[in-house]
Amino acid sequence: MNSFFRRQQPVPQQPLSQASPGADALERVRRAVAGARSREGGAFEELIAALLAVGAAGRREDSLEALRVLTGRPALLLRLDAYIRRESWYSTRPAVPPGEADPVALVLAASHADGRVRERVVRRLLNEPCPETMPFLVLRTSDWVRQVRASACAGLAVLLHENPLSATPATVRTALLVNRRRRGAFAQGQLLAQLTAESGTALSGGLLTASDPVVRRFALDATAHRLGLRDLVALAEGDPGRQVRARAAEAAARQAVWTDQVDLLRRLARSRHAEVRITALTGLMRTGSTQDALPYLDDPSALIRALAREAARRNGTDPLAHYRSTARAAEPRVGAIAGLAETGNRADGPLLTALLDHPAPQVRVHALRALRSLDTVPVPRVTVMLRDGSDAVVKEAAATLAPGAAQVPADLLWDLLADPRRPAVRRAGYRLLARRDRLTALRAALLVSGDAHPRLAAQGRTDATARIRALAPDPWRTRPVPSLDAGPDQAADLLALAEQRSAELTEGVVELLRGVLRPVAGSR
């Protein structure tokens, strides 16, 4: 049982505890499942070896716990199924005997490349059904061999009919993923039939509280027509999944519009979630309660602001005048500043520029965005904000100045790049230097590649490598190689800087830059 594949490389065994070998084997399975994000075969071989080690211990409870750990990752289960199917042609492990009692060996054989082996395993899974092995039965409902697929589909339909309360939660996550396969629609179709039947109310209650948002969304789509307004509102207000909230709010708003429950729509419109508010406001508009949408002109969501502006026009209110008035207030709302950017014009530039002195960082950030949107950027004033006390403002100032980076003094940008304390300031300087000529951008990238901040250094290494490779001539390149336009002193400076960064850049990249710059540097 320990040699599942002939080509499998020996996997180093973890030292087992003297106290509880079974617990150590289960911990090895958990580590293998957590580390199996890679698509390389070695990760799957370690996972198979860990599973077989649990099965070899002979404790059925440990084997079932190992399967629960594995089936908790349905996407990994599908990838493991494909890997075993591909590799098991080379297996020297004998077929599962009729009396095999180990669940781990049984479910691994369910993915065997030989259809006769898979068909025998399907019969065993149906004769001794349990929630831990049902996901492997779902895999076989999409089998490419008709006989295997027919047996698995018929058996799954019977299990779901006879014991839906235990079979449905055990199979739903795998069924939703298997549905993407070419022949994988059967399992999801059976689950949908169970949920839409009159007896599906008890099932939907458990699935709507599942930890997986995909399961909750599936259950909601299947049962929304049967749920009451109270249940739909509870989901719209309290579910952690954004798509579940949006769909529950849509179903609740639809029922509220049909039954003219305006108060319920107003309650949903006060939700902290934008996807719920927009649905509720749409319902209020359909019921003719456009006046209720006017307070949302300053909403943080752009879509809600657009809907509120339509309601304002129907009520004879000028949204632009409202935004200008709110922006002049002592405590302007960021939604009003964004609305002014959406409806204003260049004449609003002085009003937005005045907001750059506001003490709240978010106000300054949205004022910068509005100036950029209206193309009224006061470059000298925004340049000062590259050293703002808020990192978010510094980032937004750099984005605002990026289209006109050539207007910012180069000495200031090099000073920003050398800031010893704040990575945000160095990143702003680098972003603007990268928008200048090729020589400046390459020098800035080489400097940043040695930065103490890991993300900024990684960005510098990536940019420097790309720029150097673009400068190097290649026989396969048909387009002309861009010129660096570097003088002898500048070329020598770049070469010296590249040598200092040889530890961060690969030797091949540094050698490419040597080939480009040595002829220029040697002409001094």
C-alpha positions as CSV (number, residue, x, y, z in Angstrom):
1,M,0.0,0.0,0.0
2,N,3.0,2.3,0.4
3,S,4.0,2.2,-3.3
4,F,1.0,3.8,-5.0
5,F,2.9,4.7,-8.2
6,R,6.0,3.1,-9.7
7,R,7.4,6.6,-10.6
8,Q,6.7,8.1,-7.2
9,Q,9.9,9.4,-5.6
10,P,10.5,8.5,-2.0
11,V,9.2,11.1,0.3
12,P,11.1,11.9,3.5
13,Q,9.1,10.7,6.5
14,Q,8.4,13.1,9.3
15,P,9.6,11.8,12.7
16,L,6.6,10.4,14.5
17,S,5.8,11.1,18.1
18,Q,6.1,8.2,20.5
19,A,2.9,9.2,22.2
20,S,0.3,9.2,19.3
21,P,1.4,7.9,15.8
22,G,-2.2,8.4,14.5
23,A,-2.2,12.1,15.5
24,D,1.1,12.7,13.9
25,A,-0.1,11.0,10.7
26,L,-3.1,13.2,10.6
27,E,-1.0,16.3,11.2
28,R,1.1,15.2,8.2
29,V,-2.1,15.1,6.1
30,R,-3.0,18.6,7.3
31,R,0.4,19.9,6.4
32,A,0.3,18.2,3.0
33,V,-3.2,19.7,2.2
34,A,-2.1,23.1,3.3
35,G,1.0,22.9,1.1
36,A,-0.6,21.4,-2.0
37,R,-1.3,24.8,-3.6
38,S,1.5,24.1,-6.1
39,R,0.5,22.3,-9.4
40,E,3.7,20.3,-9.3
41,G,3.5,16.6,-8.9
42,G,5.7,16.4,-5.8
43,A,3.0,18.2,-3.7
44,F,0.4,15.5,-4.7
45,E,2.9,12.7,-4.1
46,E,3.5,13.9,-0.6
47,L,-0.3,14.2,-0.1
48,I,-0.9,10.7,-1.3
49,A,1.9,9.3,0.9
50,A,0.5,11.1,3.9
51,L,-3.0,9.7,3.2
52,L,-1.7,6.2,2.8
53,A,0.3,6.5,6.0
54,V,-3.0,7.3,7.9
55,G,-4.7,4.3,6.2
56,A,-1.8,2.0,7.0
57,A,-2.3,2.7,10.7
58,G,-5.5,0.8,10.6
59,R,-7.7,3.2,12.5
60,R,-10.9,3.9,10.6
61,E,-11.6,7.1,12.7
62,D,-8.3,8.6,11.6
63,S,-8.9,7.6,8.0
64,L,-12.3,9.4,8.0
65,E,-10.8,12.5,9.7
66,A,-8.1,12.6,7.0
67,L,-10.8,12.4,4.3
68,R,-12.7,15.3,6.0
69,V,-9.5,17.4,5.9
70,L,-9.1,16.6,2.2
71,T,-12.7,17.1,1.1
72,G,-12.6,20.5,2.9
73,R,-10.7,21.7,-0.1
74,P,-12.9,20.6,-3.1
75,A,-10.7,22.3,-5.7
76,L,-7.7,20.4,-4.4
77,L,-9.8,17.2,-4.6
78,L,-10.5,17.7,-8.3
79,R,-6.8,18.3,-9.0
80,L,-5.8,15.3,-7.0
81,D,-8.4,13.2,-9.0
82,A,-6.9,14.3,-12.3
83,Y,-3.3,13.6,-11.0
84,I,-4.1,10.1,-9.8
85,R,-5.9,9.3,-13.0
86,R,-3.0,10.5,-15.1
87,E,-0.3,8.8,-13.0
88,S,-2.0,5.5,-12.0
89,W,-1.2,3.8,-15.3
90,Y,2.2,3.4,-13.9
91,S,1.1,2.0,-10.5
92,T,2.2,-1.4,-9.3
93,R,-0.3,-1.3,-6.4
94,P,-2.8,-4.1,-6.9
95,A,-6.5,-3.3,-7.4
96,V,-8.6,-2.8,-4.3
97,P,-9.7,-6.3,-3.1
98,P,-13.5,-6.8,-2.4
99,G,-12.9,-6.8,1.3
100,E,-10.8,-3.7,1.5
101,A,-11.8,-1.9,4.7
102,D,-9.6,1.2,4.6
103,P,-11.6,4.3,3.3
104,V,-8.5,6.1,2.2
105,A,-7.3,3.3,-0.1
106,L,-10.9,3.0,-1.4
107,V,-11.3,6.6,-2.4
108,L,-7.8,6.9,-3.9
109,A,-8.7,3.8,-6.0
110,A,-11.8,5.7,-7.1
111,S,-9.6,7.9,-9.3
112,H,-7.7,5.0,-10.9
113,A,-7.1,5.1,-14.6
114,D,-8.7,1.7,-15.2
115,G,-12.5,2.0,-15.5
116,R,-13.1,-1.5,-14.1
117,V,-11.3,-0.5,-10.9
118,R,-13.4,2.7,-10.6
119,E,-16.6,0.8,-11.2
120,R,-15.9,-1.6,-8.5
121,V,-15.0,1.2,-6.1
122,V,-18.3,3.0,-6.9
123,R,-20.2,-0.1,-6.0
124,R,-18.3,-0.3,-2.7
125,L,-19.0,3.4,-2.0
126,L,-22.7,2.8,-2.6
127,N,-22.8,-0.3,-0.4
128,E,-21.2,1.5,2.5
129,P,-22.1,5.2,2.2
130,C,-20.8,7.8,4.6
131,P,-20.5,11.6,4.4
132,E,-16.7,11.4,4.1
133,T,-16.7,9.3,1.0
134,M,-19.6,10.9,-0.8
135,P,-17.5,13.7,-2.5
136,F,-15.5,11.0,-4.2
137,L,-18.8,9.5,-5.5
138,V,-19.7,12.9,-6.9
139,L,-16.4,12.9,-8.8
140,R,-17.4,9.7,-10.6
141,T,-20.8,11.2,-11.7
142,S,-18.7,13.1,-14.3
143,D,-16.6,10.1,-15.3
144,W,-15.8,9.7,-18.9
145,V,-16.7,6.0,-18.9
146,R,-20.4,5.6,-19.4
147,Q,-20.8,2.5,-17.1
148,V,-18.9,4.2,-14.2
149,R,-20.8,7.4,-14.7
150,A,-24.2,5.7,-14.8
151,S,-23.6,3.7,-11.6
152,A,-22.4,6.8,-9.7
153,C,-25.3,9.0,-11.0
154,A,-28.0,6.4,-10.1
155,G,-26.4,5.8,-6.7
156,L,-26.1,9.5,-5.9
157,A,-29.7,10.1,-6.8
158,V,-30.9,7.4,-4.4
159,L,-28.7,8.7,-1.6
160,L,-30.0,12.2,-2.0
161,H,-33.5,11.0,-2.1
162,E,-33.3,8.6,0.9
163,N,-31.2,10.8,3.2
164,P,-31.0,14.3,1.9
165,L,-30.2,16.0,5.3
166,S,-26.8,14.2,5.5
167,A,-26.0,13.6,1.8
168,T,-26.7,17.2,0.6
169,P,-24.2,19.0,2.8
170,A,-21.6,16.3,2.2
171,T,-21.8,16.6,-1.6
172,V,-22.8,20.2,-2.4
173,R,-19.3,21.8,-2.5
174,T,-17.8,19.1,-4.7
175,A,-20.9,19.1,-6.9
176,L,-20.7,22.8,-7.6
177,L,-17.1,22.4,-8.8
178,V,-17.7,19.2,-10.8
179,N,-20.4,21.1,-12.6
180,R,-17.7,22.8,-14.6
181,R,-16.6,19.5,-16.1
182,R,-17.9,18.4,-19.5
183,R,-20.2,15.7,-18.0
184,G,-20.5,17.2,-14.5
185,A,-24.0,18.7,-14.5
186,F,-25.8,15.7,-13.0
187,A,-24.9,16.2,-9.3
188,Q,-25.7,19.9,-9.2
189,G,-29.0,19.2,-11.0
190,Q,-29.9,16.6,-8.4
191,L,-29.1,19.1,-5.6
192,L,-31.2,21.8,-7.3
193,A,-34.1,19.4,-7.5
194,Q,-33.8,18.6,-3.8
195,L,-33.8,22.3,-2.8
196,T,-36.6,23.4,-5.1
197,A,-38.9,20.5,-3.9
198,E,-41.5,21.2,-1.2
199,S,-39.3,19.3,1.3
200,G,-36.3,21.4,0.6
201,T,-37.0,24.0,3.3
202,A,-35.0,22.2,5.9
203,L,-32.1,21.6,3.5
204,S,-31.9,25.3,2.5
205,G,-31.8,26.4,6.1
206,G,-28.6,24.5,6.7
207,L,-27.0,25.5,3.4
208,L,-27.8,29.2,3.8
209,T,-25.6,29.2,7.0
210,A,-22.7,27.3,5.4
211,S,-19.2,28.7,5.7
212,D,-18.6,28.6,2.0
213,P,-20.2,31.6,0.2
214,V,-20.5,29.7,-3.0
215,V,-22.8,27.2,-1.2
216,R,-24.8,30.0,0.3
217,R,-25.2,31.6,-3.0
218,F,-26.3,28.4,-4.6
219,A,-28.9,27.7,-1.9
220,L,-30.2,31.3,-2.1
221,D,-30.6,31.1,-5.9
222,A,-32.5,27.9,-5.5
223,T,-34.8,28.9,-2.7
224,A,-35.2,32.7,-2.9
225,H,-38.8,32.3,-4.3
226,R,-39.8,30.4,-1.1
227,L,-38.1,32.6,1.5
228,G,-40.0,35.2,3.4
229,L,-39.1,38.9,3.5
230,R,-37.7,38.6,7.0
231,D,-35.3,35.9,6.0
232,L,-34.2,37.8,2.9
233,V,-33.7,41.0,4.8
234,A,-31.6,39.2,7.4
235,L,-29.4,37.8,4.7
236,A,-29.1,41.1,2.9
237,E,-28.0,42.9,6.1
238,G,-25.9,40.2,7.8
239,D,-24.4,37.8,5.4
240,P,-20.6,38.1,5.1
241,G,-20.6,37.4,1.4
242,R,-21.0,40.4,-1.0
243,Q,-22.8,38.4,-3.8
244,V,-25.1,36.7,-1.3
245,R,-26.1,40.1,0.2
246,A,-26.7,41.5,-3.3
247,R,-28.9,38.6,-4.4
248,A,-30.8,38.6,-1.1
249,A,-31.4,42.4,-1.3
250,E,-32.6,42.0,-4.9
251,A,-35.1,39.3,-4.0
252,A,-36.3,41.3,-0.9
253,A,-36.6,44.5,-2.9
254,R,-38.6,42.7,-5.6
255,Q,-41.1,41.4,-3.1
256,A,-41.2,44.8,-1.3
257,V,-42.0,46.6,-4.6
258,W,-44.7,44.1,-5.5
259,T,-46.3,44.4,-2.1
260,D,-45.7,48.2,-1.8
261,Q,-43.6,48.0,1.4
262,V,-41.8,51.3,1.1
263,D,-40.7,51.2,4.8
264,L,-38.7,48.0,4.2
265,L,-37.0,49.6,1.2
266,R,-36.1,52.6,3.3
267,R,-34.6,50.2,5.9
268,L,-32.5,48.4,3.3
269,A,-31.4,51.8,1.9
270,R,-29.8,52.6,5.2
271,S,-27.6,49.5,5.0
272,R,-23.8,50.0,5.3
273,H,-23.3,47.8,2.2
274,A,-23.4,49.7,-1.1
275,E,-24.8,46.6,-3.0
276,V,-27.8,46.6,-0.7
277,R,-28.4,50.3,-0.8
278,I,-28.4,50.5,-4.6
279,T,-31.0,47.7,-4.9
280,A,-33.2,49.4,-2.2
281,L,-32.9,52.8,-3.9
282,T,-33.8,51.3,-7.3
283,G,-36.9,49.8,-5.6
284,L,-37.8,53.2,-4.1
285,M,-37.5,54.8,-7.6
286,R,-39.8,52.2,-9.0
287,T,-42.4,52.9,-6.4
288,G,-42.3,56.6,-7.1
289,S,-40.6,57.5,-3.9
290,T,-37.8,59.6,-5.6
291,Q,-37.7,62.0,-2.7
292,D,-36.2,59.2,-0.5
293,A,-33.2,59.0,-2.8
294,L,-32.1,62.6,-2.5
295,P,-30.1,62.2,0.7
296,Y,-27.8,59.8,-1.2
297,L,-26.3,62.4,-3.5
298,D,-23.2,62.3,-1.3
299,D,-23.0,58.6,-1.0
300,P,-19.5,57.0,-1.2
301,S,-20.7,54.7,-4.0
302,A,-20.5,56.2,-7.5
303,L,-23.4,54.1,-8.8
304,I,-25.6,55.3,-5.9
305,R,-24.7,58.9,-6.5
306,A,-25.7,58.5,-10.2
307,L,-29.1,57.1,-9.2
308,A,-29.6,59.9,-6.6
309,R,-28.8,62.5,-9.3
310,E,-31.5,61.0,-11.5
311,A,-33.9,61.2,-8.6
312,A,-32.8,64.9,-8.0
313,R,-33.5,65.8,-11.6
314,R,-37.0,64.3,-11.4
315,N,-37.6,66.4,-8.3
316,G,-36.2,69.6,-9.8
317,T,-33.0,69.7,-7.7
318,D,-29.7,70.7,-9.3
319,P,-27.1,68.1,-8.2
320,L,-24.2,70.4,-9.2
321,A,-25.3,73.2,-7.0
322,H,-25.7,70.8,-4.2
323,Y,-22.2,69.4,-4.6
324,R,-20.7,72.9,-4.8
325,S,-22.5,74.0,-1.6
326,T,-21.5,70.9,0.3
327,A,-17.9,71.2,-0.8
328,R,-17.7,74.7,0.7
329,A,-18.9,73.4,4.1
330,A,-16.6,73.3,7.0
331,E,-16.8,69.5,7.0
332,P,-17.3,68.5,3.4
333,R,-18.3,64.9,2.7
334,V,-16.0,62.9,0.4
335,G,-19.0,61.7,-1.6
336,A,-19.9,65.3,-2.4
337,I,-16.3,65.9,-3.6
338,A,-16.5,62.9,-5.8
339,G,-19.9,64.0,-7.1
340,L,-18.4,67.4,-7.9
341,A,-15.7,65.7,-10.0
342,E,-18.5,63.7,-11.8
343,T,-20.7,66.7,-12.6
344,G,-18.4,69.8,-12.4
345,N,-16.1,71.5,-14.8
346,R,-12.8,73.3,-14.9
347,A,-14.4,76.4,-13.2
348,D,-14.5,74.3,-10.0
349,G,-10.7,74.0,-9.8
350,P,-10.2,76.8,-7.2
351,L,-12.9,75.3,-4.9
352,L,-11.1,71.9,-5.1
353,T,-7.7,73.4,-4.7
354,A,-8.8,75.1,-1.5
355,L,-9.7,71.6,-0.1
356,L,-6.1,70.6,-0.4
357,D,-5.5,72.4,2.9
358,H,-8.2,70.5,4.7
359,P,-7.0,68.7,7.9
360,A,-8.7,65.4,7.0
361,P,-6.5,63.2,4.8
362,Q,-9.5,61.6,3.0
363,V,-10.8,65.1,2.0
364,R,-7.4,65.9,0.5
365,V,-7.2,62.5,-1.3
366,H,-10.6,63.0,-2.9
367,A,-9.8,66.6,-3.8
368,L,-6.7,65.4,-5.7
369,R,-8.8,62.8,-7.5
370,A,-11.3,65.5,-8.5
371,L,-8.6,67.8,-9.8
372,R,-7.2,65.0,-11.8
373,S,-10.6,64.1,-13.2
374,L,-11.4,67.7,-14.2
375,D,-7.9,68.2,-15.6
376,T,-7.3,71.3,-13.5
377,V,-4.2,70.2,-11.6
378,P,-2.2,73.0,-10.0
379,V,1.2,71.4,-10.4
380,P,3.2,73.6,-7.9
381,R,0.6,73.1,-5.2
382,V,0.3,69.4,-5.7
383,T,4.1,69.0,-5.8
384,V,4.2,70.2,-2.2
385,M,1.9,67.4,-1.2
386,L,4.5,64.8,-2.2
387,R,5.7,65.2,1.3
388,D,2.3,65.3,3.0
389,G,2.0,63.7,6.4
390,S,-0.4,61.1,5.1
391,D,0.9,58.2,2.9
392,A,-2.5,58.0,1.1
393,V,-2.2,61.7,0.1
394,V,1.4,61.2,-1.0
395,K,0.3,58.3,-3.2
396,E,-2.6,60.3,-4.7
397,A,-0.4,63.3,-5.3
398,A,2.0,61.1,-7.3
399,A,-0.8,59.7,-9.3
400,T,-2.2,63.2,-10.0
401,L,1.2,64.4,-11.2
402,A,2.1,61.3,-13.2
403,P,0.7,62.5,-16.6
404,G,2.8,65.7,-16.3
405,A,5.8,64.3,-14.5
406,A,8.2,66.3,-16.7
407,Q,6.9,69.5,-15.0
408,V,8.1,68.4,-11.6
409,P,11.7,69.4,-10.9
410,A,14.1,66.4,-11.2
411,D,16.2,67.4,-8.2
412,L,13.1,67.3,-6.0
413,L,12.3,63.8,-7.3
414,W,15.8,62.5,-6.6
415,D,15.5,64.0,-3.1
416,L,12.2,62.1,-2.6
417,L,13.8,58.9,-3.8
418,A,16.5,59.3,-1.1
419,D,14.1,59.9,1.8
420,P,15.5,57.9,4.7
421,R,12.2,57.4,6.6
422,R,9.1,57.0,4.5
423,P,8.7,54.3,1.8
424,A,5.6,56.1,0.5
425,V,7.7,59.2,-0.3
426,R,10.4,57.1,-2.0
427,R,7.7,55.3,-4.0
428,A,6.2,58.6,-5.1
429,G,9.5,59.8,-6.3
430,Y,10.2,56.6,-8.2
431,R,6.8,56.6,-9.8
432,L,7.4,60.1,-11.2
433,L,11.0,59.5,-12.2
434,A,9.9,56.3,-14.1
435,R,7.7,58.6,-16.3
436,R,10.7,60.6,-17.5
437,D,13.3,59.7,-20.1
438,R,14.8,56.2,-20.4
439,L,18.1,57.1,-18.8
440,T,16.4,58.6,-15.7
441,A,13.9,55.8,-15.4
442,L,16.7,53.1,-15.6
443,R,18.9,54.9,-13.0
444,A,15.9,55.2,-10.7
445,A,15.0,51.6,-11.1
446,L,18.6,50.5,-10.3
447,L,18.6,52.7,-7.2
448,V,15.2,51.4,-6.0
449,S,16.2,47.7,-6.5
450,G,18.3,48.0,-3.4
451,D,15.6,49.7,-1.3
452,A,15.1,48.6,2.3
453,H,11.3,48.2,1.6
454,P,10.8,44.7,0.1
455,R,7.9,45.6,-2.2
456,L,9.5,48.7,-3.5
457,A,12.8,46.8,-4.1
458,A,11.0,44.1,-5.9
459,Q,9.3,46.6,-8.2
460,G,12.7,48.2,-8.9
461,R,14.3,44.9,-9.8
462,T,11.4,44.0,-12.1
463,D,11.5,47.4,-13.9
464,A,15.3,47.5,-14.1
465,T,15.4,44.0,-15.6
466,A,12.7,44.8,-18.2
467,R,14.3,48.1,-19.2
468,I,17.8,46.5,-19.6
469,R,16.4,43.6,-21.7
470,A,14.6,46.1,-23.9
471,L,17.9,47.9,-24.6
472,A,19.8,44.7,-25.5
473,P,19.8,43.8,-29.2
474,D,18.5,40.3,-30.1
475,P,18.6,38.5,-33.5
476,W,14.9,37.7,-33.2
477,R,13.8,41.3,-32.6
478,T,12.5,43.0,-35.7
479,R,11.7,46.4,-34.2
480,P,14.5,48.9,-33.6
481,V,16.2,48.8,-30.2
482,P,15.5,52.0,-28.2
483,S,18.4,54.3,-27.6
484,L,19.4,55.2,-24.1
485,D,21.0,58.5,-25.1
486,A,23.6,58.3,-22.4
487,G,26.8,60.3,-22.4
488,P,30.1,58.6,-21.4
489,D,29.9,59.9,-17.8
490,Q,26.3,58.8,-17.5
491,A,27.1,55.4,-18.9
492,A,29.9,54.9,-16.5
493,D,27.6,55.9,-13.6
494,L,25.0,53.4,-14.7
495,L,27.6,50.7,-15.0
496,A,28.9,51.4,-11.5
497,L,25.4,51.4,-10.1
498,A,24.6,48.1,-11.8
499,E,27.7,46.5,-10.4
500,Q,26.6,47.5,-6.9
501,R,23.2,45.9,-7.6
502,S,24.6,42.7,-9.0
503,A,23.4,40.9,-5.9
504,E,19.8,42.0,-6.5
505,L,19.8,41.6,-10.3
506,T,20.9,38.4,-12.1
507,E,24.4,38.2,-13.6
508,G,22.9,37.8,-17.0
509,V,20.9,41.1,-16.8
510,V,24.0,43.0,-15.6
511,E,26.0,41.5,-18.4
512,L,23.4,42.7,-20.9
513,L,23.8,46.2,-19.6
514,R,27.6,46.0,-19.8
515,G,27.3,45.1,-23.5
516,V,25.1,48.1,-24.1
517,L,27.1,50.7,-22.1
518,R,30.7,49.7,-22.3
519,P,31.2,51.1,-25.8
520,V,29.7,54.4,-24.6
521,A,31.6,54.5,-21.3
522,G,34.9,53.6,-22.9
523,S,34.8,56.7,-25.2
524,R,35.5,59.1,-22.3
